[in-house]
Amino acid sequence: MTKYEKLVPPSKGEKVTIKDGQWNIPDNPIVCWVEGDGIGPEISKVMMKIVDAAVEKAYNGKRKFEWFEIYAGDKARELYSPEVTDEELKALSPDEQRKAYLPDDTLKVVRDYHLAIKGPCTTPIGKGFSSINVGIRKSLGLFVCLRPVWHIKGVPAPVTDPDAIDMVIFRENIEDIYAGIEGYPGSDRAHKLIDFLRTEWGVPADSDSLRYSAGISVKPMSPENTKRLVRKAIQYAIDNKRRVVTLCHKGNIMKATEGQFRIWGYEVAMDEFRDQIITEEELNDQYDGDREKAYASGKILVNDRIMDAMFQQVLLRPSEYEVVALPNLNGDYLSDQLAAQVGGLGFAPGANLSDDVFFAEATHGTAPKHAGKNRINPGSITLSACLLLEHMGWSEASEMIKTAVSKAVESRNVTYDIARQLKPTVEPISTSAFGEEIIKNL
């Protein structure tokens, strides 16, 4: 058995294994979980109770999660770096700061066990390592951020027809501005890059677009990372009988990066899925623009939209979009906007994944002012667990949870954050009581 610094695997359960790209899921898989900060402990524990109840009911007790707690955030710092003061921590390098909140031990376990889910973790702003979430994604090579978005009946939404939204976002996770290649304003790092751009690339010294006082963030995009993202998106559409995959970009302005994202995305579609896809130009030439005819022939439409137009499209014509592949920053923006259109992040599931790790997570923050009050909706992390179940092939349990969540919301027996949006308002119930309401509806 592999030895870890401070972690001991559960005595029961079996490891998930992967061979030749095939995930082998035992009936009693070991699944890693991170409690999280702020409201994390409350919502994580409720999620686990719901998942355990759904799995037991869906499979008549023949399947079961064996939970393996691992650590990130404040709890990790308490366990792995208890002697380091706040002042000492500030003096450490970003990587050493990261290890205090995201230990190598945790990353090693996830690599070994392949499946994990986490509550929200605190993110530093302005200084230090980028965030625990970004650290997990980059350290484990989780190149896809998966964000399905649909409306749960009964959840108040700001648009007139939230049920028209049923999209799955594939956001590139490693590159773009989020790569973290930066120089702070006034730093030697920033000045060296500015000097290079002026001397080697001919940017005028008096240019308003590159002042010497500027901070610098570098935006790399590569064909390798783009193509593996788009490949996942198209394969997902095929596997889940989705009919259209849309590449979103700002390639009309950022031609060397987002313009290439568009080109590379189409290359994947044409080179690897030629018999299964049709482009918008081909749709117009072969089917007179009639999407339904193309869909009836079994073709998946692959098209693209400029990002600012896409923000309008998902408001005005959301039913035309199903699977959307985007660079990192655009994907962050669009997935959160879509979540708002169906009622907010409280019921927004998410996961980060590669070919050999699936790491589900709550998509919202830690909400520290509500921590310990047992009052916040556990929907996001619970529905993120549904993504984990679906990835494992345990869709029966996932569908059971989704239906139960919807019934709980429609009954108006809901937590504070939902209750205050309802008209007329209702008396809220606790986080744990809402979990029991979901379990009752399984």
C-alpha positions as CSV (number, residue, x, y, z in Angstrom):
1,M,0.0,0.0,0.0
2,T,1.3,3.5,-0.9
3,K,2.5,5.5,2.1
4,Y,1.4,9.1,2.6
5,E,2.8,11.8,4.9
6,K,-0.3,12.3,7.1
7,L,-3.1,10.4,5.3
8,V,-4.3,6.9,5.9
9,P,-6.6,5.3,3.3
10,P,-9.8,3.7,4.5
11,S,-9.5,0.0,5.4
12,K,-12.5,-0.8,3.3
13,G,-13.2,-0.2,-0.4
14,E,-11.3,-0.6,-3.6
15,K,-9.3,1.7,-5.8
16,V,-10.6,2.8,-9.1
17,T,-8.2,1.8,-11.8
18,I,-7.7,3.0,-15.4
19,K,-6.3,0.8,-18.2
20,D,-6.0,1.8,-21.8
21,G,-8.3,4.7,-21.2
22,Q,-11.0,2.6,-19.6
23,W,-12.1,3.5,-16.1
24,N,-12.8,0.4,-14.0
25,I,-15.2,1.2,-11.2
26,P,-15.7,-1.3,-8.4
27,D,-18.9,-1.5,-6.5
28,N,-17.2,0.0,-3.4
29,P,-14.9,2.6,-4.8
30,I,-12.7,4.8,-2.6
31,V,-13.7,8.4,-3.3
32,C,-11.6,11.3,-1.9
33,W,-13.3,14.4,-0.4
34,V,-12.2,17.8,0.8
35,E,-14.4,19.4,3.4
36,G,-13.6,23.0,2.4
37,D,-13.6,26.3,4.3
38,G,-16.4,28.6,5.4
39,I,-19.7,26.8,4.7
40,G,-17.7,23.9,3.3
41,P,-18.1,21.6,6.3
42,E,-21.8,22.0,6.5
43,I,-22.6,21.5,2.8
44,S,-20.0,18.7,2.3
45,K,-21.4,16.5,5.0
46,V,-25.0,17.0,3.8
47,M,-23.9,16.1,0.3
48,M,-22.2,12.9,1.5
49,K,-25.4,11.8,3.3
50,I,-27.5,12.4,0.2
51,V,-25.1,10.5,-2.1
52,D,-24.9,7.6,0.3
53,A,-28.7,7.4,0.6
54,A,-29.1,7.6,-3.2
55,V,-26.5,5.0,-4.0
56,E,-28.0,2.6,-1.4
57,K,-31.5,3.1,-2.8
58,A,-30.6,3.0,-6.5
59,Y,-28.6,-0.2,-6.2
60,N,-30.3,-2.0,-3.3
61,G,-27.3,-1.8,-1.1
62,K,-25.0,-3.5,-3.6
63,R,-22.9,-0.4,-4.2
64,K,-21.3,2.0,-1.7
65,F,-18.9,4.9,-1.6
66,E,-15.9,4.5,0.8
67,W,-15.0,8.1,1.6
68,F,-11.4,9.1,2.1
69,E,-10.9,12.6,3.6
70,I,-8.0,14.6,2.2
71,Y,-7.1,18.2,3.0
72,A,-6.9,21.6,1.3
73,G,-7.5,25.1,2.6
74,D,-7.5,26.1,6.3
75,K,-7.7,22.5,7.6
76,A,-4.7,21.5,5.5
77,R,-2.7,24.4,6.9
78,E,-3.6,23.4,10.5
79,L,-2.5,19.8,9.8
80,Y,0.6,20.3,7.6
81,S,2.0,23.7,8.7
82,P,0.7,24.5,12.2
83,E,4.0,26.1,13.3
84,V,4.1,28.7,10.4
85,T,2.7,32.1,11.4
86,D,0.8,34.4,9.1
87,E,3.8,36.7,8.8
88,E,6.1,33.8,8.0
89,L,3.7,32.5,5.4
90,K,3.6,35.9,3.6
91,A,7.4,35.7,3.3
92,L,7.4,32.3,1.6
93,S,7.4,31.8,-2.2
94,P,4.0,31.2,-3.9
95,D,4.8,27.5,-4.3
96,E,5.6,27.2,-0.5
97,Q,2.4,29.0,0.3
98,R,0.5,26.7,-2.0
99,K,2.0,23.6,-0.2
100,A,0.7,25.0,3.2
101,Y,-2.9,25.1,1.8
102,L,-2.7,22.4,-0.8
103,P,-0.2,19.8,0.4
104,D,1.7,17.5,-2.0
105,D,0.1,14.6,0.0
106,T,-3.3,15.6,-1.2
107,L,-2.3,15.8,-4.8
108,K,-0.6,12.4,-4.6
109,V,-3.7,10.8,-3.2
110,V,-5.9,12.2,-5.9
111,R,-3.5,10.9,-8.6
112,D,-3.6,7.5,-6.9
113,Y,-7.4,7.2,-6.4
114,H,-8.6,9.2,-9.5
115,L,-12.0,10.4,-8.0
116,A,-12.5,13.4,-5.7
117,I,-15.0,16.1,-4.7
118,K,-14.4,19.2,-2.7
119,G,-16.2,22.0,-0.9
120,P,-15.2,25.7,-1.5
121,C,-11.8,26.8,-0.3
122,T,-10.5,30.2,0.5
123,T,-8.6,32.1,-2.3
124,P,-6.0,34.8,-1.5
125,I,-6.5,38.0,-3.4
126,G,-3.8,40.2,-4.8
127,K,-0.7,38.4,-3.5
128,G,0.7,34.9,-3.0
129,F,-0.3,31.7,-4.9
130,S,-3.2,32.1,-7.3
131,S,-5.8,29.9,-5.6
132,I,-6.3,26.4,-4.3
133,N,-8.6,25.7,-7.3
134,V,-6.1,26.8,-9.8
135,G,-3.4,24.9,-7.9
136,I,-5.4,21.7,-8.1
137,R,-6.1,22.1,-11.8
138,K,-2.5,22.9,-12.7
139,S,-0.8,20.4,-10.4
140,L,-3.0,17.6,-11.5
141,G,-3.2,18.6,-15.2
142,L,-7.0,18.9,-15.1
143,F,-7.4,20.5,-18.4
144,V,-11.2,20.6,-18.6
145,C,-13.6,22.6,-16.3
146,L,-17.0,21.0,-16.9
147,R,-20.0,23.1,-16.0
148,P,-23.5,21.8,-17.1
149,V,-26.2,24.5,-16.7
150,W,-29.9,23.8,-16.6
151,H,-32.9,25.2,-14.7
152,I,-34.3,23.5,-11.6
153,K,-38.0,23.9,-11.4
154,G,-39.0,26.3,-8.7
155,V,-35.6,28.2,-8.5
156,P,-36.3,31.9,-9.0
157,A,-34.5,33.1,-12.2
158,P,-34.1,36.6,-13.7
159,V,-34.9,35.6,-17.3
160,T,-38.4,34.9,-18.7
161,D,-37.6,31.4,-19.9
162,P,-34.8,29.8,-17.9
163,D,-35.9,26.3,-19.0
164,A,-34.6,27.1,-22.5
165,I,-31.1,26.9,-21.1
166,D,-29.6,23.4,-21.2
167,M,-25.9,23.7,-21.9
168,V,-22.7,22.0,-21.0
169,I,-19.6,24.3,-20.8
170,F,-16.1,22.9,-21.5
171,R,-13.7,25.5,-20.3
172,E,-10.0,25.1,-20.9
173,N,-8.3,25.0,-17.5
174,I,-4.6,25.4,-17.9
175,E,-3.6,28.2,-20.3
176,D,-4.8,31.7,-21.1
177,I,-4.5,34.6,-18.6
178,Y,-5.1,32.0,-15.8
179,A,-1.7,30.4,-16.5
180,G,-0.4,32.8,-13.9
181,I,2.6,34.2,-15.9
182,E,2.6,37.7,-14.4
183,G,4.7,40.6,-13.4
184,Y,3.3,43.0,-10.7
185,P,3.3,46.8,-11.6
186,G,6.7,48.3,-10.9
187,S,8.4,44.9,-10.5
188,D,11.7,44.0,-12.2
189,R,9.8,41.1,-13.9
190,A,7.3,43.5,-15.4
191,H,10.0,46.1,-16.4
192,K,12.1,43.4,-18.1
193,L,9.2,42.3,-20.2
194,I,8.2,45.9,-21.1
195,D,11.8,46.6,-22.1
196,F,11.9,43.5,-24.2
197,L,8.6,44.4,-26.0
198,R,9.9,47.9,-26.7
199,T,13.3,46.9,-27.9
200,E,12.6,43.6,-29.7
201,W,9.0,44.0,-30.8
202,G,9.1,47.7,-31.5
203,V,6.3,48.9,-29.1
204,P,6.7,52.7,-28.9
205,A,8.1,53.9,-25.6
206,D,5.4,56.5,-25.3
207,S,2.6,54.1,-26.1
208,D,-0.4,54.4,-23.9
209,S,-1.1,50.7,-24.4
210,L,2.2,49.7,-22.7
211,R,3.0,52.1,-19.9
212,Y,6.1,51.5,-17.8
213,S,3.9,51.5,-14.7
214,A,1.8,48.6,-16.0
215,G,1.4,45.1,-14.6
216,I,1.8,42.3,-17.1
217,S,-0.2,39.1,-17.6
218,V,0.8,36.8,-20.4
219,K,-1.8,34.9,-22.4
220,P,-0.5,31.6,-23.8
221,M,-2.6,29.3,-25.9
222,S,-1.4,26.1,-27.6
223,P,-2.8,23.7,-30.2
224,E,-2.1,20.8,-27.8
225,N,-4.3,22.1,-24.9
226,T,-7.0,23.5,-27.2
227,K,-7.3,20.3,-29.2
228,R,-7.6,18.0,-26.2
229,L,-10.4,20.3,-24.8
230,V,-12.4,20.4,-28.0
231,R,-11.9,16.7,-28.5
232,K,-13.5,16.1,-25.0
233,A,-16.3,18.4,-25.9
234,I,-17.2,16.8,-29.2
235,Q,-16.9,13.3,-27.7
236,Y,-19.2,14.3,-24.9
237,A,-21.7,15.5,-27.5
238,I,-21.5,12.2,-29.3
239,D,-21.8,10.1,-26.1
240,N,-24.7,12.2,-24.7
241,K,-26.6,12.7,-27.9
242,R,-26.1,16.4,-27.9
243,R,-26.6,18.1,-31.3
244,V,-24.3,21.2,-31.5
245,V,-20.8,22.1,-30.3
246,T,-19.9,25.8,-30.3
247,L,-16.4,27.2,-30.2
248,C,-16.4,30.6,-28.5
249,H,-13.5,33.0,-28.9
250,K,-12.5,36.7,-29.4
251,G,-10.4,35.7,-32.4
252,N,-11.4,38.9,-34.3
253,I,-9.1,40.9,-32.0
254,M,-6.7,38.4,-30.4
255,K,-5.8,36.6,-33.6
256,A,-2.6,34.9,-32.3
257,T,-4.3,33.3,-29.4
258,E,-8.1,33.1,-29.5
259,G,-8.1,33.2,-33.3
260,Q,-5.9,30.1,-33.2
261,F,-8.3,28.5,-30.6
262,R,-11.0,28.7,-33.3
263,I,-8.7,27.3,-36.0
264,W,-7.4,24.4,-33.9
265,G,-10.9,23.6,-32.7
266,Y,-12.1,23.1,-36.3
267,E,-9.0,21.1,-37.1
268,V,-10.0,18.6,-34.4
269,A,-13.5,18.4,-35.6
270,M,-12.5,17.9,-39.2
271,D,-9.5,15.6,-38.7
272,E,-10.9,13.3,-36.0
273,F,-14.7,13.5,-36.2
274,R,-15.3,14.1,-40.0
275,D,-18.0,11.5,-40.4
276,Q,-20.0,12.7,-37.4
277,I,-19.9,16.5,-37.7
278,I,-21.1,19.2,-40.0
279,T,-20.0,22.8,-40.1
280,E,-22.3,25.8,-40.4
281,E,-21.2,26.4,-43.9
282,E,-22.0,22.8,-44.8
283,L,-25.3,23.1,-43.0
284,N,-26.2,26.0,-45.3
285,D,-25.0,24.3,-48.4
286,Q,-26.4,20.8,-47.8
287,Y,-29.5,21.4,-45.7
288,D,-30.4,25.0,-46.6
289,G,-29.6,25.9,-43.0
290,D,-32.2,23.5,-41.6
291,R,-30.7,22.3,-38.4
292,E,-33.4,19.7,-37.7
293,K,-32.7,17.9,-41.0
294,A,-29.0,17.8,-40.2
295,Y,-29.7,16.5,-36.7
296,A,-32.1,13.9,-38.1
297,S,-29.2,12.6,-40.3
298,G,-27.2,12.0,-37.2
299,K,-24.8,14.9,-37.7
300,I,-23.5,17.1,-34.9
301,L,-23.2,20.8,-35.9
302,V,-19.8,22.4,-35.0
303,N,-19.9,26.1,-35.2
304,D,-18.3,29.1,-33.6
305,R,-19.3,32.5,-32.1
306,I,-17.4,35.6,-31.2
307,M,-17.5,36.0,-27.4
308,D,-19.4,39.2,-27.1
309,A,-22.0,38.0,-29.5
310,M,-22.3,34.8,-27.5
311,F,-23.2,36.6,-24.4
312,Q,-26.2,38.0,-26.3
313,Q,-27.0,34.7,-27.9
314,V,-27.4,32.8,-24.6
315,L,-29.9,35.5,-23.5
316,L,-31.8,35.8,-26.8
317,R,-31.5,32.3,-28.4
318,P,-30.3,29.9,-25.7
319,S,-32.0,26.9,-27.1
320,E,-29.7,26.9,-30.1
321,Y,-26.6,26.1,-28.0
322,E,-25.9,22.8,-26.2
323,V,-22.1,22.0,-25.7
324,V,-19.8,25.1,-25.6
325,A,-16.0,24.9,-25.7
326,L,-14.1,28.0,-24.6
327,P,-10.7,29.3,-23.5
328,N,-10.1,29.7,-19.8
329,L,-11.2,33.3,-19.1
330,N,-14.2,33.3,-21.4
331,G,-15.3,30.1,-20.0
332,D,-15.2,31.5,-16.5
333,Y,-17.3,34.5,-17.5
334,L,-19.9,32.5,-19.5
335,S,-20.4,29.7,-17.1
336,D,-21.2,32.1,-14.3
337,Q,-23.5,34.2,-16.5
338,L,-25.4,31.1,-17.4
339,A,-25.6,30.1,-13.8
340,A,-27.1,33.5,-13.0
341,Q,-29.7,33.0,-15.8
342,V,-31.0,29.9,-14.1
343,G,-31.0,31.3,-10.6
344,G,-27.3,31.5,-9.4
345,L,-24.4,29.5,-8.3
346,G,-26.3,27.8,-5.5
347,F,-27.4,25.0,-7.8
348,A,-24.4,25.2,-10.3
349,P,-22.5,21.9,-10.5
350,G,-18.9,21.7,-11.7
351,A,-15.9,19.4,-12.1
352,N,-12.3,19.5,-13.3
353,L,-11.0,16.6,-15.2
354,S,-8.2,15.0,-17.2
355,D,-8.0,11.6,-18.8
356,D,-7.2,10.0,-15.4
357,V,-8.7,12.3,-12.7
358,F,-12.2,13.5,-12.1
359,F,-12.4,16.2,-9.4
360,A,-15.9,17.6,-8.7
361,E,-16.3,20.8,-6.8
362,A,-18.8,23.3,-5.5
363,T,-18.7,26.3,-7.9
364,H,-19.4,29.0,-5.4
365,G,-17.3,30.5,-2.7
366,T,-16.9,29.9,1.1
367,A,-19.5,32.5,2.2
368,P,-17.7,33.0,5.5
369,K,-20.4,35.2,7.0
370,H,-22.7,32.3,6.9
371,A,-20.2,29.7,8.1
372,G,-21.4,27.5,11.0
373,K,-25.0,28.8,10.8
374,N,-26.4,25.7,9.1
375,R,-28.4,27.9,6.7
376,I,-27.0,27.7,3.2
377,N,-28.2,25.5,0.3
378,P,-25.9,22.5,-0.4
379,G,-27.2,22.2,-4.0
380,S,-24.0,23.1,-5.9
381,I,-21.8,20.4,-4.3
382,T,-24.7,17.9,-4.3
383,L,-25.2,18.3,-8.0
384,S,-21.5,18.2,-8.6
385,A,-21.6,14.8,-6.9
386,C,-24.1,13.9,-9.6
387,L,-21.4,14.7,-12.2
388,L,-19.1,12.3,-10.4
389,L,-21.7,9.6,-10.3
390,E,-22.4,10.0,-14.1
391,H,-18.7,9.8,-14.8
392,M,-18.6,6.5,-12.9
393,G,-21.5,5.2,-14.9
394,W,-23.8,5.4,-11.9
395,S,-26.4,7.6,-13.7
396,E,-29.4,6.0,-11.9
397,A,-28.2,7.4,-8.6
398,S,-27.5,10.8,-10.2
399,E,-30.9,11.1,-11.8
400,M,-32.5,10.1,-8.5
401,I,-30.7,13.0,-6.7
402,K,-31.5,15.5,-9.4
403,T,-35.2,14.6,-9.2
404,A,-35.2,14.8,-5.4
405,V,-33.5,18.2,-5.4
406,S,-36.1,19.5,-7.8
407,K,-39.0,18.2,-5.7
408,A,-37.5,19.7,-2.6
409,V,-37.3,23.2,-4.3
410,E,-40.8,22.9,-5.7
411,S,-42.1,22.1,-2.2
412,R,-40.7,25.4,-1.1
413,N,-39.0,23.7,1.9
414,V,-35.7,25.5,1.2
415,T,-32.8,27.2,2.8
416,Y,-32.4,30.9,3.6
417,D,-30.6,31.8,0.3
418,I,-33.4,30.4,-1.8
419,A,-36.3,31.3,0.5
420,R,-35.5,35.0,0.4
421,Q,-35.9,35.0,-3.4
422,L,-39.3,33.3,-3.5
423,K,-42.5,35.3,-3.8
424,P,-44.2,35.2,-1.4
425,T,-41.2,34.5,0.8
426,V,-41.2,31.4,2.9
427,E,-39.8,30.5,6.3
428,P,-36.3,28.9,5.6
429,I,-35.1,25.6,6.8
430,S,-31.6,24.6,7.8
431,T,-28.9,23.1,5.5
432,S,-29.2,19.8,7.2
433,A,-33.0,19.9,7.1
434,F,-32.9,20.6,3.4
435,G,-30.6,17.6,3.0
436,E,-33.2,15.5,4.8
437,E,-35.9,16.9,2.5
438,I,-33.9,15.7,-0.5
439,I,-33.3,12.3,1.0
440,K,-37.0,12.0,1.7
441,N,-37.7,12.6,-2.0
442,L,-35.3,10.0,-3.3
